[in-house]
Amino acid sequence: MSSIKFDTAKEWFEKLRDQLVNSLENLDTDKFIITEWNHKSEGGGKMSKLKASVIEKGGVNISSVSGKFEDGMIGKVPGTENDPSYKATGISVVLHPNSPHIP
């Protein structure tokens, strides 16, 4: 993946995370607890956790990491023979709303 495409995808996921967090915070008075983390090679992400009255538990997390595959993986993953580097970015959303039917 080219750096331009990776950066565009990373920015898109960051904006989506911000929109989701803002929208969910508008449903309740509680706010997300945001924790940033770093990847050992390069990159990192943000974990956003919420415990509130509308959303019992929720998480909106993004990560963007890059690095090089370890020697033992080169050749086992297609394309790593020519270039052992990788980049990955994504978002994870898990929401558990409060329910009057579940104690």
C-alpha positions, 0 to 999 in steps of 0.5 A: 500500500502506498504511503498516500493511501495508508495516510488517507485511510488512517486519517479517515479512521481517525475522523470516524472515531472522533465522530462516533465518540462525539455522537455517543457522548451526546447520548449521555453525560459520561465521557469516553476515557481515551488511552493512547498506545504505541507500537513497538516498531512504529505507530500506535493507536487510541483506545476509547472506553465508555461506561455510562447509563445508555451504553453500559460498556463501549469501545471505539478503538483505532490502530495504525502500525507499520514495521518489518516482518520477522525473518521467520515470516518472510516468504510465508506471507505473500509478497514478503520475499521482495519487501518484508515491510507492512502497514496496517490501520483499522477501527474496532467498535463494540457497544453493549447498550443497557437493557431493562431486560438484562439484570 
